[in-house]
Amino acid sequence: MNITEISIKRPSLIIVLFSVFTLLGFIGYKNLSYELMPDFNQPVVVIKTVYPGAEPNEVETSVSRKIEDALSNLEV
């Protein structure tokens, strides 16, 4: 017996098989785990220096750069 004879003689069997395969495919699709964009955290340190009465260039060279250089050696 080939598939055409079975489907003509027993259409309910084909409907049940098709339903089971469809249900298994839907369950498999729902359980499929994939990641388009994986989660990753990049360590970031923000330095805010306040030096009243000083020029921005002076604050950057005398304060902020020294703090940045000291923190650049830290391991995360």
C-alpha positions in Angstrom: 0.0 0.0 0.0 1.3 3.4 -0.9 0.4 6.7 0.8 -2.3 7.6 -1.7 -4.2 4.3 -1.1 -4.0 4.8 2.7 -5.1 8.4 2.5 -8.1 7.5 0.3 -9.1 4.5 2.5 -8.4 6.1 5.9 -8.7 9.9 5.7 -9.0 10.2 9.5 -5.6 8.6 10.0 -4.0 11.2 7.7 -5.8 14.0 9.4 -4.6 12.8 12.8 -1.0 12.3 11.6 -1.0 15.7 10.0 -2.3 17.3 13.2 0.3 15.5 15.4 3.1 16.6 13.1 1.8 20.2 13.1 1.5 20.2 16.9 5.1 18.7 17.3 6.4 21.3 14.9 4.7 24.2 16.8 6.0 22.9 20.2 9.5 22.5 18.7 9.4 26.0 17.3 8.4 27.4 20.7 11.2 25.6 22.5 13.8 26.7 20.0 16.2 29.0 21.7 18.2 31.5 19.7 19.7 34.9 20.3 19.9 37.6 17.7 21.7 40.0 20.0 23.5 38.4 22.9 23.6 40.3 26.2 27.0 41.8 27.0 28.0 44.4 29.5 31.0 46.6 28.7 32.5 48.2 31.8 32.2 52.0 31.8 33.6 54.5 34.3 32.5 58.1 34.2 34.7 60.7 35.7 33.2 64.1 36.6 35.6 66.7 38.0 34.6 70.0 39.4 37.2 72.7 39.8 35.5 76.1 40.4 37.3 79.0 38.8 39.6 77.0 36.5 39.5 76.7 32.8 38.2 73.5 31.2 41.6 72.8 29.6 43.4 73.1 32.9 40.9 70.8 34.7 41.4 68.2 31.9 45.1 68.2 32.1 45.7 68.6 35.8 42.9 66.6 37.3 40.9 64.5 34.9 43.9 63.0 33.0 45.6 61.9 36.2 42.4 60.2 37.5 41.9 58.5 34.1 45.5 57.3 34.1 45.2 55.9 37.6 41.9 54.1 36.8 43.1 52.7 33.4 45.3 50.2 35.3 42.4 48.7 37.1 41.1 45.3 36.0 37.4 44.6 35.8 
